[in-house]
Amino acid sequence: MSRDEAVRAIEAGIALALDLADRRVSLIGLGDMGIGNTTSASAMTAAFLGLAPEEVTGRGTGVDDAGYRRKLDAIAKALAVNRPDRSDPLDVLAKVGGFEIAGVAGVALGAASRNIPVLMDGLISTAASFAASRLAPLARGSLLPSHGSVEVGHRRLLESLGTRP
């Protein structure tokens, strides 16, 4: 997606969180089905942490060996072709994230702006929340992991955030 599209997706998420805040919601839980999205989240994790795809990528919904190899190849190609700048969270979101991940990052940002705790589910919502914490470092204080996923990238992101379930 373009940078402008990433901004619009984030803004949509922020608007949703602010609407929930106005309705006096006191906790927001972020989650995602993860069907296909673990590939984007793993690419984001590799980009943000400067690690190889093999160091942050799991089998997602349980793909076989051939599927896992295709997943690793897709992530490596996405990183090589798009060259996301790990110091620019918007660049990472735009180049290897997805609209849904950018929207979830916006929800985390909007919730944090109203001091609403954000409960992160697995890899995808944690990758989105990690991006949010890079966009607005103070948002980090609102992020709470609900569990430790079997996805290796999830563990790496939680370590980098300095938190654990």
NUFISE-388447 format. One record per atom (N, C-alpha, C): residue in one letter; x, y, z; atom name. Coordinates in nm, 4 decimals. Each point is the difference from the previous one (the first is absolute). Layout:
   type          u          v          w   atom
      A          X          Y          Z     CA
...
END
This chain:
   type          u          v          w   atom
      M     0.0851    -0.1179     0.0000      N
      M    -0.0851     0.1179     0.0000     CA
      M     0.0888     0.1231     0.0000      C
      S    -0.0560     0.1108    -0.0373      N
      S     0.0770     0.1245     0.0019     CA
      S     0.0086     0.0524     0.1435      C
      R     0.0882     0.0938     0.0200      N
      R     0.0124     0.0639     0.1320     CA
      R    -0.1308     0.0678     0.0394      C
      D    -0.0624     0.0693    -0.0953      N
      D    -0.1274     0.0670     0.0275     CA
      D    -0.1082    -0.1001     0.0382      C
      E    -0.0023    -0.1144    -0.0682      N
      E    -0.0980    -0.1032     0.0346     CA
      E     0.0261    -0.0547     0.1406      C
      A     0.1258    -0.0167     0.0354      N
      A     0.0335    -0.0466     0.1346     CA
      A    -0.0478     0.1015     0.1045      C
      V     0.0205     0.1269    -0.0282      N
      V    -0.0458     0.1047     0.0921     CA
      V    -0.1517    -0.0059     0.0140      C
      R    -0.0711    -0.0147    -0.1111      N
      R    -0.1470    -0.0061     0.0066     CA
      R    -0.0473    -0.1219     0.0783      C
      A     0.0672    -0.1133    -0.0158      N
      A    -0.0371    -0.1203     0.0755     CA
      A     0.0240     0.0213     0.1492      C
      I     0.1121     0.0620     0.0340      N
      I     0.0284     0.0309     0.1404     CA
      I    -0.1050     0.0960     0.0548      C
      E    -0.0332     0.1022    -0.0770      N
      E    -0.1003     0.0975     0.0445     CA
      E    -0.1362    -0.0658     0.0221      C
      A    -0.0358    -0.0968    -0.0850      N
      A    -0.1265    -0.0722     0.0185     CA
      A     0.0021    -0.0754     0.1323      C
      G     0.1117    -0.0618     0.0322      N
      G     0.0124    -0.0702     0.1278     CA
      G    -0.0061     0.0946     0.1180      C
      I     0.0657     0.1138    -0.0124      N
      I    -0.0050     0.1002     0.1071     CA
      I    -0.1445     0.0447     0.0222      C
      A    -0.0712     0.0281    -0.1084      N
      A    -0.1395     0.0450     0.0117     CA
      A    -0.0854    -0.1053     0.0696      C
      L     0.0216    -0.1248    -0.0310      N
      L    -0.0755    -0.1077     0.0656     CA
      L     0.0288    -0.0015     0.1499      C
      A     0.1274     0.0088     0.0372      N
      A     0.0358    -0.0003     0.1428     CA
      A    -0.0573     0.1209     0.0723      C
      L     0.0039     0.1157    -0.0631      N
      L    -0.0539     0.1204     0.0635     CA
      L    -0.1514    -0.0096     0.0178      C
      D    -0.0679    -0.0614    -0.0970      N
      D    -0.1436    -0.0223     0.0129     CA
      D    -0.0277    -0.0926     0.1185      C
      L     0.0789    -0.1053     0.0129      N
      L    -0.0172    -0.0909     0.1137     CA
      L     0.0289     0.0715     0.1318      C
      A     0.1019     0.0839     0.0010      N
      A     0.0320     0.0773     0.1210     CA
      A    -0.1158     0.0915     0.0378      C
      D    -0.0607     0.0637    -0.0992      N
      D    -0.1138     0.0874     0.0260     CA
      D    -0.1187    -0.0771     0.0581      C
      R    -0.0041    -0.1304    -0.0287      N
      R    -0.1062    -0.0855     0.0542     CA
      R     0.0415    -0.0635     0.1327      C
      R     0.1106     0.0492     0.0542      N
      R     0.0499    -0.0415     0.1305     CA
      R     0.0529    -0.1439     0.0052      C
      V     0.0497    -0.0476    -0.1108      N
      V     0.0671    -0.1301    -0.0004     CA
      V     0.1275     0.0150     0.0816      C
      S     0.0290    -0.0953     0.0864      N
      S     0.1145     0.0136     0.0904     CA
      S     0.1138    -0.0979    -0.0298      C
      L    -0.0170    -0.0873    -0.0973      N
      L     0.1036    -0.0939    -0.0418     CA
      L    -0.0269    -0.0373    -0.1443      C
      I     0.1044     0.0001    -0.0818      N
      I    -0.0163    -0.0404    -0.1398     CA
      I     0.0896    -0.1201    -0.0251      C
      G    -0.0595    -0.1053    -0.0523      N
      G     0.0743    -0.1198    -0.0365     CA
      G     0.0197    -0.0044    -0.1502      C
      L     0.1241    -0.0210    -0.0402      N
      L     0.0333    -0.0078    -0.1421     CA
      L     0.0243    -0.1457    -0.0372      C
      G    -0.0578    -0.0435    -0.1094      N
      G     0.0215    -0.1361    -0.0462     CA
      G    -0.0210    -0.0096    -0.1492      C
      D     0.0391    -0.1117    -0.0563      N
      D    -0.0112    -0.0200    -0.1434     CA
      D    -0.0043    -0.1477    -0.0275      C
      M    -0.0710    -0.0393    -0.1011      N
      M    -0.0088    -0.1422    -0.0351     CA
      M     0.1346    -0.0580    -0.0437      C
      G     0.0806     0.0790    -0.0668      N
      G     0.1336    -0.0450    -0.0357     CA
      G     0.0077    -0.0887    -0.1210      C
      I    -0.1020    -0.0078    -0.0803      N
      I     0.0053    -0.0846    -0.1185     CA
      I     0.0617     0.0813    -0.1129      C
      G     0.1301    -0.0210    -0.0202      N
      G     0.0764     0.0759    -0.0979     CA
      G     0.0708     0.1200     0.0603      C
      N    -0.0541     0.0535     0.1074      N
      N     0.0561     0.1220     0.0581     CA
      N     0.1275    -0.0242     0.0790      C
      T     0.0259    -0.1246     0.0401      N
      T     0.1251    -0.0245     0.0712     CA
      T     0.1192     0.0226    -0.0924      C
      T    -0.0205    -0.0129    -0.1296      N
      T     0.1087     0.0256    -0.0945     CA
      T     0.0371     0.1481     0.0030      C
      S    -0.0985     0.0876    -0.0078      N
      S     0.0267     0.1442     0.0069     CA
      S     0.0579     0.0377     0.1357      C
      A    -0.0578    -0.0549     0.1066      N
      A     0.0488     0.0322     0.1342     CA
      A     0.1433    -0.0485     0.0188      C
      S     0.0337    -0.1154    -0.0564      N
      S     0.1377    -0.0501     0.0088     CA
      S     0.0945     0.0889    -0.0799      C
      A    -0.0449     0.0474    -0.1151      N
      A     0.0824     0.0914    -0.0802     CA
      A     0.0241     0.1296     0.0767      C
      M    -0.1037     0.0511     0.0641      N
      M     0.0164     0.1208     0.0806     CA
      M     0.0979    -0.0244     0.1138      C
      T    -0.0125    -0.1145     0.0658      N
      T     0.0870    -0.0331     0.1118     CA
      T     0.1449    -0.0080    -0.0454      C
      A     0.0241    -0.0667    -0.1126      N
      A     0.1360    -0.0088    -0.0545     CA
      A     0.0537     0.1392    -0.0303      C
      A    -0.0839     0.0840    -0.0595      N
      A     0.0431     0.1362    -0.0346     CA
      A     0.0309     0.0811     0.1249      C
      F    -0.0931     0.0018     0.0954      N
      F     0.0199     0.0793     0.1219     CA
      F     0.1211    -0.0447     0.0804      C
      L     0.0186    -0.1308     0.0109      N
      L     0.1057    -0.0520     0.0871     CA
      L     0.1305    -0.0277    -0.0728      C
      G     0.0003     0.0180    -0.1322      N
      G     0.1217    -0.0225    -0.0774     CA
      G     0.0436    -0.1455     0.0011      C
      L    -0.0969    -0.0909    -0.0026      N
      L     0.0288    -0.1430     0.0047     CA
      L    -0.0402    -0.0673    -0.1308      C
      A     0.0569    -0.1154    -0.0240      N
      A    -0.0337    -0.0783    -0.1191     CA
      A    -0.1395    -0.0601     0.0158      C
      P    -0.0704    -0.0224    -0.1102      N
      P    -0.1334    -0.0598     0.0088     CA
      P    -0.0031    -0.1297     0.0811      C
      E     0.1012    -0.0825    -0.0128      N
      E     0.0044    -0.1271     0.0733     CA
      E     0.0035     0.0200     0.1515      C
      E     0.0462     0.1155     0.0445      N
      E     0.0118     0.0278     0.1428     CA
      E    -0.1301     0.0496     0.0636      C
      V    -0.0981     0.0339    -0.0832      N
      V    -0.1229     0.0589     0.0543     CA
      V    -0.1276    -0.0630    -0.0557      C
      T     0.0139    -0.1008    -0.0826      N
      T    -0.1155    -0.0533    -0.0708     CA
      T    -0.0330    -0.1420     0.0444      C
      G    -0.1263    -0.0191     0.0352      N
      G    -0.0488    -0.1323     0.0347     CA
      G    -0.0898    -0.0534    -0.1105      C
      R    -0.0724    -0.1029     0.0326      N
      R    -0.0841    -0.0673    -0.0996     CA
      R    -0.1419     0.0557    -0.0073      C
      G    -0.0278     0.1037     0.0775      N
      G    -0.1332     0.0618    -0.0082     CA
      G    -0.1087    -0.0999     0.0308      C
      T    -0.0870    -0.0245    -0.0956      N
      T    -0.1127    -0.0911     0.0203     CA
      T     0.0413    -0.1459    -0.0136      C
      G     0.1297    -0.0259     0.0027      N
      G     0.0475    -0.1380    -0.0037     CA
      G     0.0348    -0.0506    -0.1383      C
      V     0.0571     0.0837    -0.0834      N
      V     0.0336    -0.0424    -0.1360     CA
      V     0.1060    -0.1101     0.0019      C
      D     0.0002    -0.0804    -0.1046      N
      D     0.0983    -0.1073    -0.0116     CA
      D     0.1362     0.0579    -0.0387      C
      D     0.0987    -0.0859    -0.0171      N
      D     0.1356     0.0460    -0.0297     CA
      D     0.0075     0.0833    -0.1278      C
      A    -0.0700    -0.0446    -0.1040      N
      A     0.0019     0.0742    -0.1272     CA
      A    -0.0658     0.1375     0.0177      C
      G    -0.1097     0.0048     0.0734      N
      G    -0.0679     0.1269     0.0251     CA
      G     0.0853     0.0940     0.0841      C
      Y     0.0695    -0.0573     0.0978      N
      Y     0.0882     0.0802     0.0842     CA
      Y     0.1132     0.0599    -0.0836      C
      R     0.0568    -0.0778    -0.0902      N
      R     0.1073     0.0496    -0.0872     CA
      R    -0.0523     0.1131    -0.0888      C
      R    -0.1223    -0.0160    -0.0540      N
      R    -0.0597     0.1065    -0.0830     CA
      R    -0.0206     0.1271     0.0826      C
      K    -0.0431    -0.0183     0.1243      N
      K    -0.0211     0.1139     0.0891     CA
      K     0.1312     0.0737     0.0243      C
      L     0.1063    -0.0743     0.0315      N
      L     0.1309     0.0625     0.0209     CA
      L     0.0484     0.0704    -0.1256      C
      D    -0.0193    -0.0626    -0.1151      N
      D     0.0411     0.0605    -0.1266     CA
      D    -0.0780     0.1285    -0.0286      C
      A    -0.1309    -0.0026     0.0291      N
      A    -0.0823     0.1195    -0.0230     CA
      A     0.0460     0.1152     0.0884      C
      I     0.0318    -0.0309     0.1243      N
      I     0.0460     0.1052     0.0920     CA
      I     0.1350     0.0541    -0.0454      C
      A     0.0920    -0.0891    -0.0348      N
      A     0.1325     0.0438    -0.0457     CA
      A    -0.0125     0.0873    -0.1245      C
      K    -0.0862    -0.0399    -0.0923      N
      K    -0.0186     0.0783    -0.1222     CA
      K    -0.0634     0.1358     0.0307      C
      A    -0.1009     0.0022     0.0879      N
      A    -0.0653     0.1266     0.0367     CA
      A     0.0994     0.0964     0.0625      C
      L     0.0867    -0.0518     0.0858      N
      L     0.1007     0.0853     0.0636     CA
      L     0.1023     0.0498    -0.1012      C
      A     0.0429    -0.0875    -0.0910      N
      A     0.1007     0.0379    -0.0992     CA
      A    -0.0548     0.1002    -0.1012      C
      V    -0.1211    -0.0218    -0.0445      N
      V    -0.0596     0.0874    -0.1018     CA
      V    -0.0406     0.1351     0.0587      C
      N    -0.0621    -0.0029     0.1177      N
      N    -0.0558     0.1229     0.0578     CA
      N     0.0953     0.0762     0.0897      C
      R     0.1004    -0.0656     0.0520      N
      R     0.1021     0.0621     0.0837     CA
      R    -0.0564     0.0958     0.1046      C
      P    -0.0831    -0.0513     0.0914      N
      P    -0.0557     0.0883     0.1031     CA
      P     0.1096     0.0543     0.0908      C
      D    -0.0164     0.1253     0.0383      N
      D     0.0939     0.0675     0.0894     CA
      D    -0.0416    -0.0269     0.1436      C
      R     0.0749    -0.0825     0.0708      N
      R    -0.0381    -0.0419     0.1357     CA
      R    -0.0113     0.1165     0.0973      C
      S     0.0627     0.1136    -0.0312      N
      S    -0.0093     0.1163     0.0887     CA
      S    -0.1260     0.0827    -0.0264      C
      D    -0.0761    -0.0387    -0.1008      N
      D    -0.1204     0.0731    -0.0389     CA
      D    -0.1198    -0.0956     0.0048      C
      P    -0.0737    -0.0021     0.1117      N
      P    -0.1095    -0.0962     0.0143     CA
      P    -0.1082     0.0131    -0.1064      C
      L    -0.0235     0.1197    -0.0475      N
      L    -0.0987     0.0179    -0.1062     CA
      L     0.0486    -0.0659    -0.1289      C
      D     0.1291     0.0085    -0.0270      N
      D     0.0577    -0.0636    -0.1176     CA
      D    -0.0148    -0.1526     0.0091      C
      V     0.0267    -0.0555     0.1170      N
      V    -0.0139    -0.1452     0.0188     CA
      V    -0.1451    -0.0418    -0.0217      C
      L    -0.0939     0.0724     0.0617      N
      L    -0.1415    -0.0322    -0.0184     CA
      L    -0.0410     0.0067    -0.1462      C
      A     0.0400     0.1058    -0.0684      N
      A    -0.0402     0.0191    -0.1389     CA
      A     0.0613    -0.1049    -0.0919      C
      K     0.1244    -0.0353     0.0237      N
      K     0.0706    -0.0871    -0.0934     CA
      K    -0.0191    -0.1491     0.0224      C
      V    -0.0160    -0.0435     0.1260      N
      V    -0.0154    -0.1442     0.0230     CA
      V    -0.1141    -0.0342     0.0947      C
      G    -0.0718     0.1000     0.0495      N
      G    -0.1152    -0.0266     0.0853     CA
      G    -0.1238    -0.0158    -0.0862      C
      G    -0.1130     0.0250     0.0570      N
      G    -0.1260    -0.0058    -0.0728     CA
      G    -0.0951     0.1037     0.0560      C
      F    -0.1070     0.0255    -0.0731      N
      F    -0.0986     0.0985     0.0451     CA
      F    -0.0542    -0.0360     0.1373      C
      E    -0.0295    -0.1295     0.0204      N
      E    -0.0562    -0.0414     0.1285     CA
      E     0.0998     0.0186     0.1136      C
      I     0.1278    -0.0253    -0.0260      N
      I     0.1013     0.0172     0.1038     CA
      I     0.0185     0.1485     0.0314      C
      A    -0.0022     0.0838    -0.1024      N
      A     0.0100     0.1446     0.0222     CA
      A    -0.1217     0.0502     0.0781      C
      G    -0.1180    -0.0536    -0.0302      N
      G    -0.1197     0.0381     0.0745     CA
      G     0.0095    -0.0393     0.1461      C
      V     0.0520    -0.1188     0.0263      N
      V     0.0167    -0.0453     0.1384     CA
      V     0.1030     0.0870     0.0720      C
      A     0.1059     0.0399    -0.0702      N
      A     0.0978     0.0919     0.0597     CA
      A    -0.0685     0.1305     0.0388      C
      G    -0.0905     0.0469    -0.0841      N
      G    -0.0748     0.1214     0.0308     CA
      G    -0.0882    -0.0162     0.1225      C
      V    -0.0629    -0.1165     0.0148      N
      V    -0.0812    -0.0247     0.1192     CA
      V     0.0880     0.0101     0.1245      C
      A     0.1189    -0.0600    -0.0062      N
      A     0.0923     0.0066     0.1146     CA
      A     0.0377     0.1449     0.0302      C
      L     0.0250     0.0776    -0.1029      N
      L     0.0359     0.1406     0.0201     CA
      L    -0.1155     0.0800     0.0600      C
      G    -0.1187    -0.0189    -0.0544      N
      G    -0.1161     0.0726     0.0503     CA
      G    -0.0304    -0.0362     0.1447      C
      A     0.0087    -0.1285     0.0316      N
      A    -0.0252    -0.0440     0.1377     CA
      A     0.1037     0.0602     0.0942      C
      A     0.1260    -0.0052    -0.0402      N
      A     0.1062     0.0547     0.0849     CA
      A    -0.0197     0.1489     0.0232      C
      S    -0.0501     0.0706    -0.1002      N
      S    -0.0194     0.1447     0.0159     CA
      S    -0.1053     0.0324     0.1045      C
      R    -0.0864    -0.0961     0.0311      N
      R    -0.1032     0.0176     0.1022     CA
      R     0.0299    -0.0826     0.1255      C
      N     0.1238    -0.0490     0.0088      N
      N     0.0428    -0.0802     0.1160     CA
      N    -0.0832    -0.1257     0.0208      C
      I    -0.0413    -0.0602    -0.1092      N
      I    -0.0737    -0.1261     0.0061     CA
      I     0.1000    -0.1134    -0.0212      C
      P     0.0051    -0.0963     0.0914      N
      P     0.0905    -0.1135    -0.0198     CA
      P    -0.0380    -0.0787    -0.1253      C
      V     0.1020    -0.0505    -0.0674      N
      V    -0.0171    -0.0759    -0.1232     CA
      V     0.0543    -0.1401     0.0235      C
      L    -0.0872    -0.0992    -0.0082      N
      L     0.0388    -0.1387     0.0170     CA
      L     0.0325    -0.0585    -0.1367      C
      M     0.1270    -0.0352    -0.0204      N
      M     0.0455    -0.0550    -0.1281     CA
      M    -0.0188    -0.1505     0.0009      C
      D    -0.0480    -0.0534    -0.1102      N
      D    -0.0158    -0.1442    -0.0153     CA
      D     0.1322    -0.0565    -0.0505      C
      G     0.0029    -0.0570    -0.1167      N
      G     0.1183    -0.0676    -0.0510     CA
      G     0.0896     0.0865    -0.0863      C
      L     0.0672    -0.0654    -0.0936      N
      L     0.1022     0.0635    -0.0836     CA
      L    -0.0522     0.1222    -0.0740      C
      I    -0.1129    -0.0110    -0.0631      N
      I    -0.0469     0.1074    -0.0877     CA
      I    -0.0338     0.1263     0.0794      C
      S    -0.0768    -0.0150     0.1057      N
      S    -0.0344     0.1195     0.0784     CA
      S     0.1217     0.0545     0.0732      C
      T     0.0952    -0.0869     0.0330      N
      T     0.1214     0.0487     0.0654     CA
      T     0.0886     0.0733    -0.1008      C
      A     0.0072    -0.0474    -0.1230      N
      A     0.0755     0.0721    -0.1040     CA
      A    -0.0620     0.1374    -0.0239      C
      A    -0.1327     0.0056    -0.0039      N
      A    -0.0686     0.1286    -0.0162     CA
      A     0.0279     0.0916     0.1186      C
      S    -0.0066    -0.0554     0.1196      N
      S     0.0257     0.0786     0.1202     CA
      S     0.1451     0.0441     0.0081      C
      F     0.0903    -0.0849    -0.0470      N
      F     0.1408     0.0362    -0.0038     CA
      F     0.0192     0.1210    -0.0919      C
      A    -0.0654    -0.0033    -0.1168      N
      A     0.0060     0.1145    -0.0910     CA
      A    -0.0548     0.1249     0.0690      C
      A    -0.1109    -0.0150     0.0724      N
      A    -0.0578     0.1138     0.0718     CA
      A     0.0993     0.0556     0.1013      C
      S     0.0698    -0.0898     0.0700      N
      S     0.0966     0.0464     0.1008     CA
      S     0.1194     0.0693    -0.0634      C
      R     0.0289    -0.0327    -0.1241      N
      R     0.1072     0.0699    -0.0719     CA
      R    -0.0479     0.1336    -0.0531      C
      L    -0.1264     0.0090    -0.0353      N
      L    -0.0563     0.1276    -0.0460     CA
      L    -0.0154     0.0981     0.1161      C
      A    -0.0398    -0.0507     0.1146      N
      A    -0.0224     0.0832     0.1197     CA
      A     0.0510    -0.0792     0.1204      C
      P     0.1264     0.0192     0.0372      N
      P     0.0600    -0.0806     0.1071     CA
      P    -0.0784    -0.0032     0.1311      C
      L    -0.0731     0.1054     0.0321      N
      L    -0.0782    -0.0007     0.1236     CA
      L    -0.1150    -0.1010    -0.0044      C
      A    -0.0396    -0.0419    -0.1200      N
      A    -0.1058    -0.1005    -0.0124     CA
      A     0.0430    -0.1320     0.0622      C
      R     0.1290    -0.0236     0.0069      N
      R     0.0536    -0.1242     0.0556     CA
      R    -0.0565    -0.0293     0.1390      C
      G    -0.0234     0.1027     0.0790      N
      G    -0.0511    -0.0168     0.1350     CA
      G    -0.1401    -0.0570     0.0079      C
      S    -0.0744     0.0034    -0.1088      N
      S    -0.1367    -0.0520    -0.0015     CA
      S    -0.0089    -0.1446    -0.0481      C
      L     0.1106    -0.0559    -0.0484      N
      L    -0.0019    -0.1309    -0.0656     CA
      L     0.0223    -0.1142     0.0987      C
      L    -0.0927    -0.0945     0.0003      N
      L     0.0068    -0.1149     0.0893     CA
      L    -0.0152    -0.1293    -0.0808      C
      P     0.0973    -0.0906     0.0059      N
      P    -0.0142    -0.1264    -0.0733     CA
      P    -0.0927    -0.0963     0.0742      C
      S    -0.0887    -0.0648    -0.0736      N
      S    -0.0938    -0.0927     0.0628     CA
      S     0.0598    -0.1391     0.0173      C
      H     0.0915    -0.0371    -0.0879      N
      H     0.0590    -0.1335     0.0061     CA
      H     0.1265    -0.0032    -0.0851      C
      G     0.0716    -0.1103     0.0080      N
      G     0.1169    -0.0216    -0.0835     CA
      G    -0.0348    -0.0993    -0.1090      C
      S    -0.0052     0.0451    -0.1218      N
      S    -0.0349    -0.0843    -0.1142     CA
      S     0.1128    -0.0983    -0.0317      C
      V    -0.0328    -0.1041    -0.0747      N
      V     0.1031    -0.0920    -0.0474     CA
      V     0.0813     0.0626    -0.1131      C
      E    -0.0471     0.1093    -0.0546      N
      E     0.0718     0.0672    -0.1082     CA
      E     0.1284     0.0640     0.0546      C
      V     0.1121    -0.0358    -0.0577      N
      V     0.1292     0.0501     0.0470     CA
      V     0.0093     0.1523    -0.0097      C
      G    -0.0587     0.0577    -0.1028      N
      G     0.0001     0.1457    -0.0140     CA
      G    -0.0724     0.0684     0.1139      C
      H    -0.1042    -0.0624     0.0502      N
      H    -0.0744     0.0570     0.1125     CA
      H     0.0909     0.0112     0.1215      C
      R     0.0730    -0.1062     0.0284      N
      R     0.0931     0.0038     0.1139     CA
      R     0.1056     0.1082    -0.0197      C
      R     0.0499     0.0130    -0.1225      N
      R     0.1027     0.1015    -0.0281     CA
      R    -0.0543     0.1415     0.0211      C
      L    -0.1221     0.0233    -0.0432      N
      L    -0.0593     0.1329     0.0185     CA
      L    -0.0230     0.0300     0.1475      C
      L    -0.0506    -0.0972     0.0738      N
      L    -0.0220     0.0213     0.1435     CA
      L     0.1315     0.0301     0.0711      C
      E     0.1055    -0.0727    -0.0366      N
      E     0.1331     0.0265     0.0579     CA
      E     0.0425     0.1429    -0.0309      C
      S    -0.0198     0.0412    -0.1248      N
      S     0.0426     0.1336    -0.0409     CA
      S    -0.0810     0.1086     0.0711      C
      L    -0.1267    -0.0304     0.0271      N
      L    -0.0842     0.0946     0.0738     CA
      L     0.0325    -0.0019     0.1490      C
      G     0.0765    -0.1000     0.0425      N
      G     0.0365    -0.0110     0.1420     CA
      G    -0.1163    -0.0441     0.0860      C
      T    -0.0857    -0.0843    -0.0549      N
      T    -0.1172    -0.0434     0.0736     CA
      T    -0.0202    -0.1497    -0.0186      C
      R    -0.0838    -0.0554     0.0845      N
      R    -0.0370    -0.1409    -0.0129     CA
      R    -0.1414    -0.0186     0.0513      C
      P    -0.0646    -0.1053    -0.0465      N
      P    -0.1394    -0.0223     0.0436     CA
      P    -0.0096    -0.0253     0.1499      C
END
